[in-house]
Amino acid sequence: MSRASAMGSRTLVGKYELGRTLGEGSFAKVKFARNTQITGESAVAIKIIDRHRVLRHHMVEQIKREISTMKMITHPNVLNILEVMASRTKIYIVLEYVGGGELFDKIAKYGKLKEGDARRYFQQLINAVDYCHSRGVYHRDLKPENLLLDSHGVLKVSDFGLSAFQKQVREDGLLHTACGTPNYVAPEVLNDKGYDGTASDVWSCGVILFVLMAGYLPFDEPNLVALYRKIHKAEFSFPPWFSSNAKRLIKRILDPNPLTRITIPEILENDWFKKDYKQPCFKQEEDVNVDDVDAVFNDSEDCLVTERKEKPVSMNAFELISRTQGFSLENLFDKQMGLVKRETRFTSTCPANEIMSKIEETAKPLGFNVHKKNYKMKLQGDKSGRKGQLAVATEVFEVAPSLHLVELRKTGGDTLEFHKFYKTFSSGLKDVVWTSDLNKEETS
Ligand code: AMP
């Protein structure tokens, strides 16, 4: 077992081990995860959605259709859906992981983009939108958070086919929306009289292009009434650095009338757009299996996954021997590769919960606040020492059903103070520390 996997309890959903939260949108949480069944590129992102909310909205058929379509799409500028799973309460959408952050973080950090760079991202955005529209999937909620970059700086549009989770559709086939980011939303969407998803996605792309080149929004008012008025009239002005060709195109996109607004085929023919344009190159996946999507939305009990915590991580005897050298202070200041390691460990035959309580009981009177999580504990000193507050991390591992290994690490504060604390702390814990007869002989 590797040290990393031995460091604590882990949460598994099917074959995926969940990690840190990457972000939280209006209808889902996104977590980093790893596929435990493959070596190499195992990173994924998992979107976790409350199952009951989807079923309540009677959106199942549309969502099922769109997710199946998206799973079959492998476009370089669309975030790929890899797999769909469900538990009794949640739906898990497994996505390709991209590590370059959000496109708009770039603007927040470095300001507006050069016209050529903005055009390159806009071309990728239009390619993604055009392709999904051609497959009958509309985004309906294009906004900065949905524009991610991979590690090579390639734009990936997220949430295609997923925004229906929070939308309602009327029988006439036009879309109705209750929420959205108003700054990027087309006037006909705000009117709520039903609209065509193609034209409204084009509007949002126009707002995004403006922001990339200007570094600020075309429509931005302190109150919603004023904002809606500006959007309805498409009332905005260009900064002086926009080229006249760029201005002409944006004016045609931000046309408040969806019927006369420029279409994607017309954008693809626009001179400003065409400069340095590269045709996206991809191939249609042929044997994509969508049984998982059917199972999730058909409420099939057989395929349900469970989110489970693996607690205290087991350790074999060899690892134990290599780790444990008794509960000694020498070990605490063990010199390893020139670094002073400030950690120690001891073994105990008491149950894990009893060890946890004993550590808590011993640490509290010494002035420590205790934060417990599963089989890990953080002890935070309440007095500020020479190098800030003393902090200690502990963790309990299971070696065998009746044998545990406890690790303690100094994570903050002064080493000398830690030394002092440790002496008192270890004598308080002597009831739970197990010393083998061999050890006793050696130390006596
Ligand atoms: P969303 O709910 O799609 O808006 O996601 C919320 C945030 O999570 C995004 O803005 C990203 O920062 C992050 N995120 C979503 N999907 C991924 C992904 N596939 N890879 C990396 N980060 C992601």
Residues whose N, C-alpha, C, O or C-beta is under 5 A from the ligand:
A	BS01	AMP	L22 G23 E24 G25 A28 V30 A45 L95 E96 Y97 V98 E145 S158 D159
